[in-house]
Amino acid sequence: MLALSNDNLISAVRSLVKEERRITREILAHINEVEKRRLYADLGFSSVFEWLVKDLGYSESAAYRRMQAARILRAVPEAGEKLESGTLGLTVLSRVQTFIRANEKRTGEKMLSQEKSDILAGLESCSGREVEHRLGAHFPELASIAA
């Protein structure tokens, strides 16, 4: 494989990244379905998080990101296309869901899917630092969870 020409190597990496994004989206959809059916409990795990860590072998941080990203994709399915295209990343999806969940807990009110979609739209193609800044501005009461 390493005998590829420079152009072929770059082309192969680009293709693999595209496939990785597609697979990540598919994994998140499957995580949602496992959570919906509570299959993790049938396997003897107390939560989807525990299942991701102990059965699938994700690190705690990787499991948390996937669980949170899956949950926002459940609320905003069109964000899956943005994940696949690369305009939104797994970490961004996870951070948005973390802020939304904290805000819902703080206010006692569920956020509408359209508002979640609008927040995500404002974060497309942003750097990590810019995402944190914008989330902090959108949720000033939650500034303590911004990195």
N, C-alpha and C positions, 0 to 999 in steps of 0.2 A: 504494500500500500504506500509506503514512503517513497517508492520509486516514481511517484506521480510528478508530472511537470508542475511548475509553479501555478500556471493557470488552472490545471486540473485539480490541484490541491485546494486552491481557493474556491473553485466551483463545488468541490465535494463538501467543504466545510459549510458553505452557504446552504447547500441542500440538506445537510444534516441538521443545521440550526432550524430550518423551516420544518423539518420532520419532528424535531424535539418540541417545538411549540405546538404542533398539531397533537402530538402524543400527550403533552402536558394538559392541554384542553380536554382530551379524552379521559385522562386519569382523574381530573377534577370532576368531570361528569359522573364517572364511576364512583368516586368518593361520595358525591351527593346521593347517588342511588343506594349505596351501602348504608348511609346515614338515614335516609328516608325509610328503608326497610328494617333498620335496626339490626342489620346482619352482624355487626360487631358484637352485639350482645349474645346472639346465637353462638358465636365463637368463643364466648367467655370473657369478653372485654367490657369494661364499664363505660367506655366512651369511644367515639371514633378516633379521638386523639391517641388513646392507649393502643388501639388496634394499629394505627399507622406506625407507631413507634415499635411496639413489641412484636407485631406480626410481619409488617412490611419492612421494618428495619430502617425507617427514616430517623434521622436525628430529631430531637425535640423541636428545634427551631424549624427544620424543614417540614416536619409534620404540621406544626402550627400554621406555617405559611400556606400549605396546601389546604388545610381544613378551612382557614379563613377565606382564601381565594375561592374555594368551592362554594362557600356560602354566599359570597357576593355574586357569583355567577348564577346561582339559583335565583336570586332576586333580579339580576340584570343579565339575562342570557346573551344579549348582543355583545356584551363585553368579552365573550369567548372569541369572537371574531377579531377583536382588538388584541387579545392575548396571542392569537395565532399569527396575526400580522406583525406583532412586535411593537405596536404603538402603546400597549399597556403590558407591563411585566407582572410576573407572579408576586413579587414583593410589593408592588404598588397596589395590586388587588387586595393583598393581605392587609396592608396598612390602612387602606380605606375601610375595609370591613372592621378592623380593630377600632377605628375612630367612630364608625357608625354604631357599633355595638356599645361602646362606652357612652356615647351620646344618648342612645335609647335607654340605657340603664339610668343615666343621670336624669333624663326628663320623664321617663316612664311612658314615652310615646314611641310608636314604631314609625320609622321614616318610610315615606312612600318610595316605590321603585323608581319613579321618575326623578325624584331628587337624588337618589343614589346614582342613577344614570348621568344626571347633570354633573355631579361631582366628578365621576370618572372621566367624563368628556373634557373637563377642565384640567385633567392631569395627563392627557395623552402626550407621549414623547417628552415628558419632563424628566429632569435628573432627579435623583433621590433627594438631594437637598431641596430642590424646588417643590417636590411633592410634600415634604415635611412642612415647608413654609406655607404652602397653600392650604394644607389640611389644618395647620395651626390657625390660619386666618379664618377659615370656614368654621372651625370649632374652637373659638378663643377660650372657652371654659375648660377645654381639655388640653391646654398648652403643656401640661405636665407630662403627657404621654408622647409628645413630639420629641423626636431624637435630637 
